[in-house]
Amino acid sequence: MEKELFKYLVLDVFTKEKYKGNQLAVVFAEGELELSLYEDISREFGYSESSFIYYSAADKALKVRSFTSTGFEIHGAGHNLLGVVCAVLLKQIAVFDEQPGDKFVIMKDQKIELSIGLDEASQLPLVGMRQKSAVIGKTVPSDLLAEALSLAPDELLSGDFAPTVVGTEVTHLMVPLKSIEALNKATSNRSLLIKLAARYGFEGVYFFAFTENDPGHIVQTRFFNPGIGIDEDPATGSAAGPLAGYLYHKNRVAVDKDYQILQGVQMKQPSVIKFRVSDQSITVSGSSVITMEGVLYK
């Protein structure tokens, strides 16, 4: 008979509907694991990211580590963390009882503050993850990005809206496009994107277009990160924070006001990412639903 090793859940993240959003495996461990085991289990699930969690009595906090299916360890507050927090809330696991003030989790060695509420319409947890204020970096020539996204140069916005490297916990490249049509037809030149990322110091490419006929979402986005094995991601919280900072820098969003990003439409996995910019931080928030649960065996 097989020996049980770990319990796990699979969630769809940044959505209120099953089989939409971004898939995440959450594995319940009892402590730190060997690096090879993190990598093997993440590869077995095959999702863009898998998260491993355990409760640390010494830290009075949930500890989280996340890996891509290619074995790259992920940092920062993205769907890998949102899904974890939603999982423990949906399963009513008491990991925040010993935190009388602001709630937080620890991702490897980084403390990430949370806001926890309830989405009234769906009655699902609504979890916010605080990212640092955005740091605006260097611009990247539009013609290089057009080639990397298999677009014509005139399909990218220009002038003040040049492609720009932006970081909160994670640094990504923000690429404004002129239309939803350009957004939908973009394809990844993987080798060129990897070379540009190394040259200009970013991880993934978050390209977007403003939504003129969709008042519910300020932009629609897509995300490519071939350097860590993510050809395309249906929801990317770690990039939503930098995008919020970029839009604030360009005077397209206001402080202390809620906005929504639509991502994953091209993949038929639509996701809704909420964000709010404050003077000291950027909060990225959303909900998740559980789609599967089971056990891993030795």
C-alpha positions, 0 to 999 in steps of 0.5 A: 500500500502506498504511503501518504506523504503530503496533502495538497489542494489545487486552486484557481486563483484571481477568479471566483469561478472554477476552471478560470484564473491561474492554477496553483497547487498548494502542498501542505508540508511539515517543514522545509524540504530538500530542494530536489523534492520541491522541484520534483513535485512542482514538475509533476504538477506542471502548473506555472507555479506550485506553493509549499506551506507549513506553520512555524510556531516560532514565527507565529506565521505560515511559511511559503516557498514557491517553484515553477515547473522548471524548478525556478524559485518564485519570490514576491506576492503573486498568484502563488501567495494569494492562492495559499492564503485563500486555501487556508481561509477556505479550509478554515485552518487557523494560521492567523490566530496568533497575529493580533495586529496586521496579518502576514505570511513569510515567503522564504525569508520575506514578511509579506503583509496581508489584508483579509476580507470577504467578497460580498457577492461570492462570499469568497475570501478577498485577500490583498497582498502588500507590495513595495512602492514601485521603482521605475527603471530604464526604458527599452527600445520599442523596436526590440520589443515589437520584434520580441512580441512578433508585432509591428513597431507602430503597434506599440505606444510610443513617446512617454509610454515607452516600454519600461522596467518596473519593480516592486518585489519582482522586476518586470517589463511593462509594455503598452500596446495601442490596441486589444487587437495587437494584444491578442495577436502577439506571440513570444519570440522566446530567445529574444525575450530571454536575451532582452531580460538579461540585458535590461535586468527584468524577469517577465514581460507584462504587455497591456492595452487600455480598455476603451469599451470595458469600464470594469477593467482599466487594462487588459494584459498578457504575460510572457516569462520564458526565462523561467519556463512560463510561456504565458500566464493567465494571472500574474500578481507579481506583475500587477503591482509594477503595472499599477506603479507604472500607471500611477507614474504616468498619471493614469491612476489615482491614489487610494482608488480601486482598479481592476486588470483583466488577464488570461482572455487569450488563454480562455482562463480569464482572471481579475486582478484588483489593485490599489496604490497608496503613498507607501505601498501597492496592494494587489488583491483577488479571490480563489476557488478550490478545484481539487484536493488529494495526497502525494505518495512516496 
